[in-house]
Amino acid sequence: MVKVCFITLGCKVNQTESEAMAQLFRNAGYQLVDFRQIPDVVVINTCTVTNTGGSKSRQAIRRAIKAFPESFVVVAGCYSQIAPAEVLGIPGVDLVLGTQDRRQILKWIEYVRKTKKPYAAVRNIGQAQDFEEFPQIKEESRTRAMLKIEEGCNRFCAYCIIPFARGPVRSRLPGNALAEAQKLVKAGYREIVLTGIHIGAYGEDLAGGWDLAGLLKLLIGIPGLHRLRLGSLESVEFKAELMEIISSSPVICPHLHIPLQSGSRQVLTKMQRPYTPADYRDLLEKLFRSVPGLAVTTDIIVGFPGESAADHAQSLEFAAGCNFAGIHVFPYSQRQGTLAAAYPDQVSGRVKVQRVKEMRQVARESQEAYVKSRLGHTVEVLVERVDAQGRAFGHTENYLAVNLAPELKGGNWEAGQLVAVRLAPEHICPPK
Ligand code: SF4
C-alpha cells in the first residue's frame, strides 16, 4: 500500500485542511502513516503567521527531506502561498501548493512524477473567489469535529500577514455546511467546532443576507447536535442577533475567543483595529451578564511598534481587569508586506521578552482566577481520550481541560462520553 505522512504547523484551519487532504489520499487508497514509517509521499502544511511560523516551516521541510530522502515531498499552506519560489528552491521539494487547489493534490503529484521536474502550482490568492470544498473527513475518534465554514479575511490589520496568505473572504455555502454538520452528528460526533480564518465575516460574500447568526440558526436546529463551539470572533462582530443566539441556545458552548490584541487605545489605533478598550469592555460586560459561567479567552500582542512603556502598562492593567479565562500572549512579529513592518519605533527584542513575561503573569493569574470561580459548579465533560491507566481527558463546555480519575463514577471511561462532574481542583489539567 502506498504510504503518506502529514506534518502540520499552525492553526486549527491548517489542522482541518491537513485532515481533509489526508482524506483525499485515503479515498485514493493510500495508507496514512507517521514518521516511524517511511512514506512514499510526505506533505508539509506550513504556517507563516509569525516569523517563527516561517522559520519553523523551513525547518520542518528540511527535516522531512533529510529523514525521507526517497519520498515525494509536497509543501502546502500559508508559507508556501506567500513564498512559493523560496520553497521550490529548497533542494528536495517536488511540489509546492499554496492555500487553494489542495483538492488537486493527487493530480499535481502525478503531473510532477510525469514531468520529473519540481513544480509550484500556486495561484494569486488575491483573486480567489470560491470556498474550496473537500470530501467529508472520516476520523477514528467520534468526539470533536472541526467544521470549516469560511476562508480568508478582508480586514488587513496592520500587523497581520494572513490576508496575504489566505486571500479575500469566501464563505462556505450554508447548505454545504449544514449537510456536513448533519453527517457529523449522524456519525456520532458530540461536538462540532466551527473554524475559519475569520468566521465573524461569514456571509460577507454571499447573496441573500447570510451572516454567522443566520448560519448558527441553521446548525443549532440539527437533531442530536450536542455542542457547537465557535472559533475566534472579532469583538465588532457581536451584533444583537448573534448575541441573542449565543445567550439563548443550550447547544452553543459558553466559551468565546475574542482577540483583544492590546489594552491601549493608542496601540489599537496603530494596529488598525476597529474598536477601543472601552468598546471591548462594554461587550464583555454584556456577554458575562447574558451567558452564565462564560469563558472568554483572547490574544494579546506585546511590543507592537511605537508601544510605549505607558501603553504596555495600560494593556497589562486592562487585561487584568477583563476576567479572561485564558490569554495567548504573542511578541509582535515584523512580517514583510504588512503595514506595521514599515512602522518606525520598532520595539527591541529585549523589551519584548520582558513585556511577554509581564503579560504572561497576568494570563496565569487570570486563568487561575477563572478556574477558581468555576470550582464547585457542576460542569459537563466530553471525554476525548482515555489513557492506559484508565484516566479520562476532555474538555468542559466552557473549554476547561480536565481529567477524571479511573475510579470516579465507576470509571470505564470511553471517548465520546458526556459526564456531569462537580468541578474540583484535582480535575483541572495543568496549563500547557
Ligand atoms: S481580522 Fe485582522 S488579525 Fe484577524 S485574520 Fe484578519 S487581518 Fe488578521
Boltz pocket constraint, residues with backbone or C-beta under 6 A from the ligand:
constraints:
  - pocket:
      binder: B
      contacts: [[A, 153], [A, 154], [A, 155], [A, 156], [A, 157], [A, 160], [A, 161], [A, 162], [A, 163], [A, 197], [A, 198], [A, 234]]
      max_distance: 6.0
